[in-house]
Amino acid sequence: MRLTQQALEQATAVGVNADESPELKLAEEKFARAKANMADQSYKRARMRSEQAELDARLAEAKVLTAKSQEQLNVLNTRITRLRKQLQLGDAQ
């Protein structure tokens, strides 16, 4: 349960928003069910739900980090293209 809570916190820390990420929303729902299972002493179900929630939270985090990396890559590619054009103009003069 502690690992799941940490995974949820980490996903939120990198910018995952439950309103925009179905994976995080699902993770939060599963974690809530896991807590309810713990209260009902359904420990096996609680562990299973908690593990699923952790994986969903990690997936949400990975998707956001991938999107951020893709944005950075696009910016760098744009800069490289701009520099190449400037170099070509400099060579032409």
C-alpha positions, -999 to 999 in steps of 0.1 A, spaced: 0 0 0 29 23 8 44 18 -26 11 26 -43 8 58 -24 43 68 -34 36 59 -70 5 81 -69 24 110 -53 52 106 -78 28 107 -108 12 139 -94 47 154 -88 57 150 -125 25 167 -136 -1 140 -141 -36 152 -136 -64 128 -128 -88 149 -149 -66 145 -179 -52 110 -173 -76 81 -173 -48 59 -160 -43 80 -129 -80 83 -123 -82 45 -125 -52 41 -102 -69 64 -76 -101 44 -78 -83 11 -74 -63 24 -45 -96 35 -28 -110 0 -34 -78 -15 -19 -82 6 12 -118 -5 15 -107 -41 11 -81 -36 39 -109 -23 61 -130 -54 53 -99 -76 60 -99 -88 24 -61 -87 23 -56 -106 -9 -80 -84 -28 -64 -53 -12 -30 -64 -23 -41 -71 -58 -60 -38 -62 -30 -19 -47 -6 -35 -71 -29 -27 -100 -32 9 -88 6 12 -85 11 0 -121 -16 23 -134 0 53 -116 34 44 -131 19 41 -166 3 75 -162 37 89 -151 55 73 -180 30 87 -205 35 122 -192 72 120 -191 72 106 -226 51 135 -238 74 160 -221 104 144 -237 87 144 -271 80 181 -267 117 188 -259 128 167 -289 105 187 -311 119 220 -298 155 208 -304 147 196 -339 132 230 -347 164 247 -334 186 224 -354 166 231 -386 168 268 -380 206 266 -374 211 245 -406 192 271 -426 213 299 -411 245 280 -420 233 275 -455 225 312 -459 260 320 -445 276 297 -470 257 312 -499 271 347 -491 
